[in-house]
Amino acid sequence: MLTAKGAATRRRIIEGAAAEIRENGIAALTLDDIRARTSTSKSQIFHYFPGGKEDLLLAVAAREADRVIEDQQPHLGDLTTWQAWQDWRNAVVRRYEQQGVHCPLGVLMTELGRSTPAAQALTARLIEQWQAALRAGIAGMQATGEVDRRLDADRTAAALLAAVQGGVTILMSTGRITHLEAALDTSLALLRQSVDGEPNVIG
Amino acid sequence: MLTAKGAATRRRIIEGAAAEIRENGIAALTLDDIRARTSTSKSQIFHYFPGGKEDLLLAVAAREADRVIEDQQPHLGDLTTWQAWQDWRNAVVRRYEQQGVHCPLGVLMTELGRSTPAAQALTARLIEQWQAALRAGIAGMQATGEVDRRLDADRTAAALLAAVQGGVTILMSTGRITHLEAALDTSLALLRQSVDGEPNVIG
């Protein structure tokens, strides 16, 4: 267990490394850069990250994954009205617009090796958290009759997450946000329309 | 202009390099491997690819991009019934199931540098071709009244493409095809249902 002060130092190192990677990329990153930026000593860094650079990069990746979720709050955690969904949609677009073609999490995952167990566990956890929040939102809208109750909430959440992910992937290769916007707007419009069709579909 | 024989040799070199990358990856790839595999000489390779390895890799990437579209045919070019959409959906899932976590085009793009003008042009062309085929399919279904005419066909195609792309991205990080299937099935189910809702939405 870390003391409160220890936890704060560890956090400061992670945030410093994250900022360094966001500003200058990862290719030329050294522990010395991070040391200088966070006013810590080499022995402090190895105290908190015994595995050295790779250990630290994994912690930074976990931080960036948390940030993906945080940047969608408070909307993602409270998708109870269509207005909340729209606010969430806007927060997602804004986040990725600001981020542009440089995805710090993607850079970190590539550096750590996407197929390593640690990177895969981190990706799986992010997907699961994100999808659970969308699933809760969809299930809530189904409970109030605003989304077709015959849809599988978890699968619909998976589809929505894939649409966002694809929009982001295309943004990172083209620099254009059009696909992310189209993916979100079309998914939400079709979801919203789904209940209106119910009587006709069943009847 | 290449003669027919020249074009065939060039094609053989590209196919050989593509197969080599699919089998053994790109990290350790040398022109000698490709030469040996395709029974060509070094001077032949430089005759067809004056820029050497990078030139060749770009041609292989273009070939892999064409293959992305080809593997969805004949369905992608003839999305005129819901059965055709379902067949297309199955072809996409099958393709990526077979490919698994190793995407030759992704590997090539990373090697060439995603932000280089040549790689970006290639990505843009693939997105455009793919989206145009989906757009034609949606517009056709709108013409026969099977998809809501108020949807913007191009934006809906962009959304569908993003959903597929996201499913593939998630497959490549997790090894699981669930998101791709959910993305396709949910998008198609909602599209299919869109028209039934029309009278209620307007009325």
Interface residues (C-beta under 8 A of the other chain):
Chain A: V101 M109 T110 R114 S115 Q120 T123 A124 I127 D148 L151 R155 T156 A158 A159 L160 L161 A162 A163 V164 Q165 G166 G167 V168 T169 I170 M172 S173 T174 T178 H179 L180 A182 A183 D185 T186 S187 A189 L190 L191 Q193 S194 V195 D196 G197 P199 N200 V201
Chain B: V101 M109 T110 R114 S115 Q120 T123 A124 I127 D148 L151 R155 T156 A158 A159 L160 L161 A162 A163 V164 Q165 G166 G167 V168 T169 I170 M172 S173 T174 T178 H179 L180 A182 A183 D185 T186 S187 A189 L190 L191 Q193 S194 D196 G197 P199 N200 V201
